């Protein structure tokens, strides 16, 4: 690490944060703490190799989704002062997560070719402003359907942790915010700075943009990243089902390789597991809604209620009508 005396000659990594109303505190804290620990030796917290500000249209406190408030540290200064501007989102039920002045600032930053990054649902804010249309967006599996519905013409995936190209970045949120921040530190400061930050944060290694989000259906225990990615893709295509060869292509395998992988890890074919994924969604809908059987059947990718009912009974030992009656009391 460079000493404080050597720092004035260096171009510091500078990042501006835009926090949405009801933003996710953990994602912001992990990202900014990775910068803090990379900027100085051990845990001294000097802003030597990196600097950061929380930008806002006013100095009013910004309340996170857990209720903790953060004070902005800067007005909307020239976006060209920053290497990146990071938008941290949070709860999707907030109709206006940022004000119009903030949206204008983000558009000004994009026009100045300052890279913009959406963390957690910050990607929704950037997409709503028309700033993600020509870039692949990475979102949490939890928010994939909502993003697809709101922005159907955008390229989005939910099997990876983050994505970063020359002018845009996106991150699923949670602990992957530290992974993305570490990749930026490595790129702009050094591997040594990255290692210092991760060691103090008790993170053994930073995951890469190609790592898979840690999620799989509850009825399958799996560690293989290709299998996890395939399962996430299946979960994201419940109503509008896709072919098994397409699933294989999206995870970088041939159909035969994918079938061998599933047989080895799950003792079932991809098609059988895909059907089970859809039926698990149907179980949830039966428990949580009063929708007619035909609506549930269509929503989980079946053309008619009789086919759906037959497969449901084969899988769970009772027809969906009886299952609904049992769980509803």
C-alpha positions as CSV (number, residue, x, y, z in Angstrom):
1,X,0.0,0.0,0.0
2,X,1.2,3.5,-0.7
3,X,1.7,5.8,2.3
4,X,-0.1,9.0,2.9
5,X,3.0,11.0,1.9
6,X,2.9,9.3,-1.5
7,X,-0.8,9.7,-2.1
8,X,-0.9,13.2,-3.6
9,X,0.8,12.0,-6.8
10,X,-1.9,9.3,-7.3
11,X,-5.2,9.6,-9.0
12,X,-7.6,8.5,-6.3
13,X,-10.5,6.2,-7.1
14,X,-13.6,8.5,-6.6
15,X,-17.1,7.2,-6.3
16,X,-20.4,9.0,-5.8
17,X,-23.3,7.2,-4.1
18,X,-26.9,8.0,-4.8
19,X,-29.2,6.4,-2.2
20,X,-32.8,5.7,-3.0
21,X,-35.6,6.1,-0.5
22,X,-35.8,2.8,1.5
23,X,-32.3,1.8,0.2
24,X,-30.7,-1.5,1.3
25,X,-28.2,-0.6,4.1
26,X,-26.2,-3.8,3.9
27,X,-25.4,-3.4,0.1
28,X,-24.3,0.3,0.6
29,X,-22.3,-0.5,3.7
30,X,-20.4,-3.5,2.1
31,X,-19.6,-1.5,-1.0
32,X,-18.4,1.6,0.8
33,X,-16.5,-0.3,3.5
34,X,-14.6,-2.2,0.8
35,X,-13.5,1.1,-0.6
36,X,-12.6,2.4,2.9
37,X,-10.4,-0.6,3.7
38,X,-8.8,-0.6,0.3
39,X,-7.9,3.1,0.6
40,X,-5.5,2.8,3.6
41,X,-3.5,0.2,5.4
42,X,-5.2,-2.3,7.7
43,X,-8.1,-0.5,9.4
44,X,-6.9,3.1,9.5
45,X,-9.7,4.4,7.3
46,X,-7.7,7.2,5.6
47,X,-9.0,8.4,2.3
48,X,-5.7,7.9,0.6
49,X,-6.2,5.8,-2.4
50,X,-10.0,6.2,-2.7
51,X,-12.7,8.8,-1.8
52,X,-16.4,8.7,-1.8
53,X,-19.5,10.9,-1.3
54,X,-23.2,10.4,-0.8
55,X,-24.8,12.7,-3.3
56,X,-28.3,14.2,-3.1
57,X,-30.5,17.1,-4.1
58,X,-30.8,18.2,-0.5
59,X,-29.1,17.5,2.8
60,X,-32.1,15.8,4.3
61,X,-31.5,12.4,5.9
62,X,-32.1,9.4,3.6
63,X,-33.9,6.5,5.4
64,X,-32.9,3.0,4.6
65,X,-35.3,0.0,4.4
66,X,-34.3,-1.0,8.0
67,X,-34.9,2.6,9.3
68,X,-31.3,3.7,9.7
69,X,-30.7,7.1,8.2
70,X,-27.7,8.4,6.3
71,X,-26.8,12.0,5.7
72,X,-25.7,13.2,2.3
73,X,-22.2,14.6,2.2
74,X,-22.3,16.5,-1.1
75,X,-24.7,18.3,-3.5
76,X,-24.8,17.2,-7.1
77,X,-21.4,18.3,-8.2
78,X,-19.9,17.8,-11.6
79,X,-20.3,14.0,-12.3
80,X,-17.0,14.1,-14.2
81,X,-15.3,14.2,-10.8
82,X,-16.1,10.6,-10.2
83,X,-14.9,7.3,-11.7
84,X,-18.3,5.8,-11.0
85,X,-21.7,6.8,-9.7
86,X,-23.4,4.0,-7.8
87,X,-27.2,4.0,-7.3
88,X,-28.2,1.9,-4.3
89,X,-31.9,0.8,-4.5
90,X,-34.1,-1.0,-2.0
91,X,-37.8,-1.7,-1.5
92,X,-39.7,-1.8,-4.8
93,X,-43.0,-0.6,-3.3
94,X,-41.7,3.0,-3.2
95,X,-43.3,4.7,-6.2
96,X,-40.7,7.5,-6.3
97,X,-37.4,6.1,-5.0
98,X,-35.6,9.2,-6.1
99,X,-36.7,12.7,-7.1
100,X,-36.7,14.3,-10.6
101,X,-33.5,16.3,-9.8
102,X,-31.7,13.0,-9.1
103,X,-32.9,11.5,-12.4
104,X,-31.7,14.5,-14.3
105,X,-28.3,14.2,-12.6
106,X,-28.0,10.6,-13.6
107,X,-28.8,11.4,-17.2
108,X,-26.2,14.2,-17.1
109,X,-23.6,11.7,-15.8
110,X,-24.5,9.3,-18.5
111,X,-24.1,12.0,-21.1
112,X,-20.7,12.8,-19.7
113,X,-19.8,9.0,-20.1
114,X,-19.4,8.5,-16.3
115,X,-20.0,4.8,-15.6
116,X,-23.3,4.2,-13.7
117,X,-23.8,1.2,-11.4
118,X,-27.1,0.0,-10.1
119,X,-26.9,-2.0,-6.8
120,X,-29.8,-4.1,-5.6
121,X,-32.9,-2.4,-7.2
122,X,-30.8,0.6,-8.2
123,X,-30.9,-1.0,-11.6
124,X,-34.7,-0.3,-11.7
125,X,-34.0,3.4,-11.1
126,X,-31.5,3.5,-14.0
127,X,-33.8,1.5,-16.3
128,X,-36.7,3.8,-15.5
129,X,-34.5,6.7,-16.5
130,X,-33.8,5.0,-19.8
131,X,-30.2,4.4,-18.9
132,X,-30.0,0.6,-19.1
133,X,-31.7,-0.3,-22.4
134,X,-28.5,-1.2,-24.3
135,X,-26.7,-2.9,-21.5
136,X,-27.1,-6.3,-19.9
137,X,-28.6,-5.9,-16.4
138,X,-27.9,-8.3,-13.5
139,X,-30.6,-8.4,-10.9
140,X,-31.4,-10.7,-7.9
141,X,-33.4,-13.8,-8.7
142,X,-35.9,-12.3,-6.3
143,X,-36.5,-9.3,-8.5
144,X,-36.1,-10.9,-11.9
145,X,-39.9,-11.2,-12.7
146,X,-40.6,-7.7,-11.6
147,X,-37.8,-6.3,-13.8
148,X,-39.0,-8.3,-16.8
149,X,-42.5,-7.1,-16.4
150,X,-41.5,-3.4,-16.0
151,X,-38.8,-3.4,-18.7
152,X,-39.7,-6.2,-21.2
153,X,-37.3,-4.9,-23.9
154,X,-34.2,-5.0,-21.6
155,X,-31.5,-7.7,-21.5
156,X,-31.6,-9.1,-18.0
157,X,-30.3,-12.1,-16.2
158,X,-30.5,-13.3,-12.5
159,X,-28.0,-16.2,-12.4
160,X,-24.9,-14.0,-12.0
161,X,-23.8,-11.8,-9.1
162,X,-22.9,-8.7,-11.0
163,X,-22.0,-7.3,-14.5
164,X,-19.7,-4.4,-15.3
165,X,-18.9,-3.1,-18.8
166,X,-17.3,0.2,-19.8
167,X,-20.2,2.5,-19.0
168,X,-22.7,0.5,-16.9
169,X,-22.7,-1.9,-14.0
170,X,-25.4,-3.8,-12.2
171,X,-25.3,-6.0,-9.1
172,X,-27.7,-8.4,-7.4
173,X,-27.1,-6.7,-4.0
174,X,-26.5,-8.2,-0.6
175,X,-23.0,-9.5,-0.1
176,X,-22.3,-9.4,-3.8
177,X,-21.9,-5.6,-3.4
178,X,-18.5,-6.3,-1.7
179,X,-17.5,-8.6,-4.6
180,X,-18.3,-5.9,-7.2
181,X,-16.5,-3.2,-5.1
182,X,-13.5,-5.5,-4.8
183,X,-13.3,-5.9,-8.6
184,X,-13.3,-2.1,-9.0
185,X,-10.6,-1.8,-6.3
186,X,-8.5,-4.4,-8.1
187,X,-8.9,-2.6,-11.4
188,X,-8.3,1.0,-10.2
189,X,-6.0,0.6,-7.2
190,X,-4.2,-2.8,-6.8
191,X,-4.6,-6.4,-5.8
192,X,-2.9,-5.6,-2.6
193,X,-5.6,-3.0,-1.7
194,X,-8.3,-5.5,-2.6
195,X,-6.7,-8.2,-0.4
196,X,-6.4,-5.8,2.5
197,X,-10.1,-4.9,2.3
198,X,-11.3,-8.5,2.0
199,X,-9.1,-9.7,4.9
200,X,-10.4,-7.0,7.3
201,X,-14.0,-7.8,6.2
202,X,-13.3,-11.5,6.9
203,X,-14.0,-12.4,3.3
204,X,-11.9,-15.3,2.0
205,X,-12.1,-14.3,-1.6
206,X,-14.0,-12.0,-3.9
207,X,-16.4,-13.8,-6.2
208,X,-16.2,-12.8,-9.9
209,X,-18.8,-11.6,-12.3
210,X,-19.1,-15.2,-13.6
211,X,-20.0,-16.6,-10.1
212,X,-23.6,-17.9,-9.7
213,X,-26.1,-16.4,-7.3
214,X,-26.5,-18.6,-4.2
215,X,-30.1,-19.8,-4.8
216,X,-31.7,-23.1,-5.8
217,X,-35.2,-24.6,-5.4
218,X,-35.7,-26.0,-1.9
219,X,-36.2,-29.5,-3.1
220,X,-32.7,-29.7,-4.6
221,X,-29.4,-29.4,-2.8
222,X,-26.7,-28.5,-5.2
223,X,-23.2,-27.0,-5.3
224,X,-22.4,-27.2,-8.9
225,X,-22.6,-23.6,-10.3
226,X,-23.8,-24.8,-13.7
227,X,-26.7,-26.6,-12.1
228,X,-27.5,-23.6,-10.0
229,X,-27.6,-21.4,-13.0
230,X,-29.8,-23.8,-14.9
231,X,-32.3,-24.0,-12.0
232,X,-32.4,-20.2,-11.7
233,X,-33.1,-19.9,-15.4
234,X,-35.9,-22.5,-15.1
235,X,-37.4,-20.6,-12.2
236,X,-37.3,-17.4,-14.3
237,X,-39.2,-19.1,-17.1
238,X,-42.3,-20.6,-15.4
239,X,-45.1,-19.2,-17.5
240,X,-43.2,-18.6,-20.7
241,X,-41.2,-21.9,-20.7
242,X,-38.0,-22.3,-22.7
243,X,-36.5,-25.4,-24.3
244,X,-33.9,-27.6,-22.5
245,X,-31.4,-26.9,-25.4
246,X,-31.9,-23.1,-24.7
247,X,-31.3,-23.7,-20.9
248,X,-28.1,-25.6,-21.8
249,X,-26.9,-22.8,-24.1
250,X,-27.4,-20.2,-21.5
251,X,-25.2,-22.0,-19.0
252,X,-22.6,-22.8,-21.6
253,X,-23.3,-26.5,-22.1
254,X,-24.6,-28.7,-24.9
255,X,-28.0,-30.5,-24.3
256,X,-26.2,-33.8,-23.7
257,X,-23.8,-32.3,-21.2
258,X,-26.7,-30.7,-19.3
259,X,-28.6,-34.0,-19.2
260,X,-25.5,-35.8,-17.9
261,X,-25.0,-33.1,-15.3
262,X,-28.6,-33.4,-14.1
263,X,-28.5,-37.2,-14.0
264,X,-25.3,-37.1,-12.0
265,X,-26.4,-34.5,-9.5
266,X,-30.2,-34.9,-9.2
267,X,-30.8,-38.4,-10.6
268,X,-33.4,-36.9,-12.9
269,X,-33.5,-35.3,-16.4
270,X,-33.6,-31.5,-16.8
271,X,-37.1,-31.8,-18.2
272,X,-38.4,-33.7,-15.1
273,X,-36.7,-31.1,-12.8
274,X,-38.1,-28.2,-14.8
275,X,-41.6,-29.7,-14.4
276,X,-41.0,-30.0,-10.7
277,X,-39.9,-26.3,-10.5
278,X,-43.1,-25.3,-12.2
279,X,-45.2,-27.5,-9.9
280,X,-43.5,-26.0,-6.8
281,X,-44.6,-22.6,-8.0
282,X,-48.1,-23.9,-8.5
283,X,-48.1,-25.1,-4.8
284,X,-47.2,-21.6,-3.7
285,X,-50.0,-20.1,-5.8
286,X,-52.5,-22.7,-4.4
287,X,-51.6,-21.7,-0.9
288,X,-51.4,-18.0,-1.4
289,X,-54.2,-17.2,-3.9
290,X,-57.8,-18.2,-4.7
291,X,-57.1,-18.2,-8.4
292,X,-59.0,-20.8,-10.5
293,X,-57.2,-23.9,-11.5
294,X,-57.0,-23.0,-15.2
295,X,-55.3,-19.6,-14.3
296,X,-52.7,-21.4,-12.1
297,X,-52.1,-24.0,-14.8
298,X,-51.5,-21.3,-17.4
299,X,-49.3,-19.3,-15.0
300,X,-47.0,-22.2,-14.4
301,X,-46.7,-23.1,-18.1
302,X,-49.4,-25.7,-18.8
303,X,-51.9,-25.4,-21.6
304,X,-54.9,-26.9,-19.7
305,X,-56.0,-27.6,-16.2
306,X,-56.4,-31.4,-16.7
307,X,-52.7,-31.9,-17.7
308,X,-51.6,-29.8,-14.8
309,X,-53.9,-31.6,-12.3
310,X,-52.6,-35.0,-13.5
311,X,-48.9,-34.1,-13.1
312,X,-49.6,-32.5,-9.7
313,X,-51.3,-35.6,-8.4
314,X,-48.5,-37.9,-9.7
315,X,-45.9,-35.7,-8.0
316,X,-47.6,-34.9,-4.7
317,X,-50.0,-37.8,-4.3
318,X,-53.2,-35.7,-4.4
319,X,-54.9,-33.4,-6.9
320,X,-54.4,-29.6,-6.5
321,X,-58.0,-29.1,-5.4
322,X,-57.5,-31.4,-2.4
323,X,-54.1,-29.9,-1.6
324,X,-55.7,-26.4,-1.5
325,X,-58.5,-27.6,0.8
326,X,-56.0,-29.2,3.1
327,X,-53.7,-26.1,3.5
328,X,-56.6,-23.7,3.8
329,X,-58.0,-25.5,6.7
